[in-house]
Amino acid sequence: MKILIICSHPDDEVIGCGGAISKHSEKGDEVYICVVSEGVSGQFAGKDAIKTRRSHANLAGKVLGIKEYFFHDFPNRCIRQVFFFPFHYIATILIRDFIG
C-alpha cells in the first residue's frame, strides 16, 4: 500500500503521525511525505536553517522508514494566507504523480 502524508512543516509528520508511519513501514507499506512550507522563516533566518530542517526530517525519515520526502518550501510566515493555493497545487500534482 502507498501512504501519502501532507503536512505544513518539517517535523509535523513525526509529531502527528510518527507511530502510524512506523507501523505502516514495518508492514512493508511505502510512506511518502509532502511538506508544504520550509518551516523556518517564522523562527529562524537563512537558507542554512532550511537545510538543517530538511536534514533532520530525512534522518527521522530513515528511522521511521519513510520512502521519500517532497519538500515545497512555501514561506512559513505566509502559510495561513496562501495555504489553499499551495495545498491545492501540491495535492493536484502529488496525487497525479502518486496515483499515476
FENZIKA-V219031 format. One record per pair of residues at least 4 apart in sequence whose C-alpha atoms are under 6 Angstrom apart, sorted by sequence separation. I is the first residue (numbers start at 1). J is the second residue. If there is no record, write none. Layout:
BEGIN
i = {I,I}
j = {J,J}
END
This chain:
BEGIN
i = {12,13,14,17,25,40,41,57,61,79,83,84,85,86,87,88,90,91,94,95,96,24,61,9,2,8,1,2,3,4,5,6,7,8,9,4,8,9,31,32,34,38,41,42,31,32,33,34,35,36,37,38,30,32,37,39,37,38,37,25,22}
j = {16,17,18,21,29,44,45,61,65,83,87,88,89,90,91,92,94,95,98,99,100,29,66,35,29,35,29,30,31,32,33,34,35,36,37,33,37,39,66,67,69,73,76,77,67,68,69,70,71,72,73,74,67,69,74,76,75,76,76,65,64}
END
